């Protein structure tokens, strides 16, 4: 629920699925770059100490921006 498959990262279920996903993505440089870029931007925006510290100090659970 934290990151979305194909948007921020690429998920796989097991070794066979991982290999299939790699074969699917190898020829698609633009898609790989988009997922990498969007995932990095999301993490840098929402998963820094600056983003998390207000929740820790207020003793509130972290709120996932994806809902």
C-alpha positions in Angstrom: 0.0 0.0 0.0 3.0 2.3 0.4 4.2 2.2 -3.2 2.2 1.3 -6.3 3.4 -1.3 -8.7 4.4 0.1 -12.1 4.3 3.7 -10.7 6.9 3.9 -7.9 8.5 0.4 -8.1 8.0 -3.0 -9.8 6.6 -5.7 -7.5 7.0 -9.4 -8.1 5.5 -12.5 -6.3 8.3 -15.0 -6.6 11.5 -15.8 -8.6 9.6 -16.8 -11.8 7.5 -13.6 -11.7 10.7 -11.5 -11.0 12.4 -13.0 -14.1 9.3 -12.4 -16.2 9.1 -8.8 -15.0 12.8 -8.2 -15.8 12.3 -9.6 -19.4 9.2 -7.4 -19.8 11.1 -4.3 -18.7 14.5 -4.8 -20.3 13.5 -3.5 -23.7 11.5 -0.6 -22.3 14.1 1.9 -21.2 11.5 4.8 -21.0 9.2 2.8 -18.7 12.1 1.8 -16.4 13.3 5.4 -16.2 9.8 6.7 -15.5 9.3 4.2 -12.6 12.8 4.9 -11.2 12.3 8.7 -11.5 8.7 8.7 -10.0 9.7 6.3 -7.2 12.7 8.3 -6.2 10.7 11.6 -6.3 7.9 10.0 -4.1 10.4 8.7 -1.5 12.3 12.0 -1.4 9.1 13.9 -1.0 7.4 11.7 1.6 10.0 9.5 3.3 12.6 11.9 4.7 13.1 12.8 8.4 11.5 16.2 7.6 8.4 14.5 6.3 8.1 11.9 9.1 9.3 13.9 12.1 6.0 15.8 12.6 4.2 12.5 13.0 6.8 11.1 15.4 6.8 14.3 17.5 3.0 14.3 17.6 2.9 10.6 18.4 0.6 10.0 15.5 0.8 7.2 13.0 2.3 8.2 9.6 -0.4 9.0 7.0 0.3 7.5 3.7 -0.2 10.2 1.0 -1.6 7.6 -1.3 -4.5 7.0 1.0 
